[in-house]
């Protein structure tokens, strides 16, 4: 009888495991950028109304996520909040599609509000 855990094969990674790992790594990198930006003066502009804000950090994080994912998964597509607000077409295909909101809660980010 084998002791528990010995010689057991790790469960096979599903087809999305590589995507999941890439998303986690990018979320951690984006979090570092956002955390640093919380302590800095922010460049803010509006999109559709005075309450619909966007910052340079939104653009920076969105660009990072898309460029890294595009390099890693060239066949994947992206629908990104800031790019769509700037007029980029949102086209759905049969290819995997990432939906990207770089900073969920930009108004709170701008005012450095948090739940702590």
N, C-alpha and C positions, 0 to 999 in steps of 0.2 A: 504494500500500500504506500502510495506517495504522500508525503506531507502536503498539506493544503498550499496551493499556489505554485508548487514546483513543477517544472516542465509543462506548464499549461501555455498553449499558444495564445498570444494576445489576439483579441477579436480583430477580424479583418476590418480595415478602415473602409467606410462606405465611400461612394463615389464623390461625396461632397466634403470629405475630410480635409483635402488640400485647400479647398475654398474656405472652410471654417478656420483652419490654422492661419491662413493669410489674413482673414478678417480680424482675428484676435490680435495678430502682430500689428496690423495697421491701426486698430483701435487704440492699442497701447501707445504707439507713436503719436497718433493724433491727440490723445489725452495729454501727453507731455507738452505738445505745442499749445494746446488750449490752456492748460494749467499755467504755463509761463505767461501767456497773453492776458490772463486774468489780472496780473499785477501791473500791466502796462497800459498806457493810453491807447485807446482803440480808434481806428478810423472807421466811421460808421456812415452808411448811406441807406437810402430807402429804395424799396422796389415798387410795390403797387400802392402803398399808402404810408403814412407816417408811422404806423405801428408795424409795418412789414420791413424789418431791418436786416441788413447784411453788413458784415465786417470783412476787413481784409483777411482775418483769421479764417472766416468761412471759406473764402476763396482758396487760401493756402492749404487748408486741410482737404477740401474737395479735390484740388489738383493733385495733392500727394496720393490720396486714395486711388483716384482714377489712373494716374500714371503708373503706380506700382501694380495695380491689378491688371491693367492693360498689358504691361510687360510680362506678367506671369501667366495671364490667360488671354491671349490675343483674340480668341474667337468670342469672348464675352462682350456683352453690350452694357451700357450704363445709362441710367436716367438719374441725373443729379440736379438737386434743387436749384443751385445757383446758376448752373449752365442753362437749365430750362427757363429760369427767370430772365436770362439774357437772350433767349430766343432759340436755343438749341432744340432741334426736333427730338421728340420722344418717339422712337420707333420700336415696337415690339416685334421680335422675331422668334424663331425656335431656339435661338442660342440663349444660354443662361444670361440673365439680365440682373444687374445689381442696381438697387434703388438707394441713392446716397443723399442723406441729409447731414451735412458736415457738423453742424452744431445744432442739436435739437434744443431749442429754447434760446435763440439769439438775443431776445429782449432781456432775459435774465443775465445772460453772459455780458451784454453791454453794460448793464448796471451792476455787475459783479454780485448779483444775488445768488444765494445758494441755500441749501437746506441745513447747513451746519449750525 
